[in-house]
Amino acid sequence: MSRYSKAALQQAYHHCWFVVARSQDISKPKAAVLLGRDLVVFRDKDGQARVTDRYCVHRGGDLAGGEVCDSGVRCPYHGWTFDGGSGKCTGIPALPDASKFPPNAPAIRAYPVIERFAHIWTCLEEPMFDLPNPPEIQNLELDWRAAAPIPMDIGFMAATENFNDMAHFAFVHAGSMGNVSPIVDSMQIHRSGREVSTTIFYPRVEGSEFSSMGDSWMHYHVYAPGLATILYDYGEGGHRYLVDFPSPVGPEKCIVYWGSATCSDFKHGTADDILALETKVFEEDTPIVSKIVPKEVPLDGRVREFSCSADIVTLNYRRAVMDVVDKIQERFGYVQSEAAE
């Protein structure tokens, strides 16, 4: 398969962090799918978020329909229990004597977990990179809101590109952003490895849902393959923060997890107010972006696209993703042939 074929990309993404649930949604076991793998996400009795395989190794009971017990989860079929941190079987009700457990210590697979931005992140294989902790917000006191996830029939890269695309504002977001200019001014792009960043000035637009906030500077920061942020700086009006991290269900399906936060210095509404406004923006995107063809960014070059200077952020994002894939393939010995899959 080629270096950037669907199969090669999916293989590489197993070494990247992606979201599988909102923090607020895992008081009970919750099903998730990441890169085609069925998972269950839950919070154990100590409050620690856990991610494991979804189905019991005994007779395939659905752990998403089970219940949390101590440090793990109990299968609803025969009551087998599994530790959420190690995946090890810790109890078989039919065999109260642990010495009589089946040989080879039956276990499900447990995955690493990080809870950040009010969401639960995991990685299916050994992580290539740390999960980013953006430096621009380290000294900000933020009030977070996790938005309702949006299932979409497009790849996660296409969804990430949409978040960082400025040329569609005038055509897709007239309802929320008002009569915004379709012109995308030239900008200075900074790219280092998997990171892409830029800053643009966004003037107040009469009739916009955001007009009362005034002018702002928008600081874009993208971490390939799938974390994108915008820090809004309103000067004396304070700051707010928008995050977007589409998670790949499969090659051409994703769930757009996203959220927003207001800083303690923000003077133009509450965190709930901003979440409601940004929800309108995402709702405007969905019917348009869900119909694009191809469904995912064609890194393998099989689809010819025509780009212009207004696409500079997304083009640099693509290069950053390819850099990530190259590094993963080199580190883990994934040798790719020249023959396309």
Order of alpha helices (4+ residues) and beta strands (2+ residues): alpha-beta-beta-beta-beta-beta-beta-beta-beta-beta-beta-beta-beta-beta-alpha-alpha-alpha-beta-beta-beta-beta-beta-beta-alpha-alpha
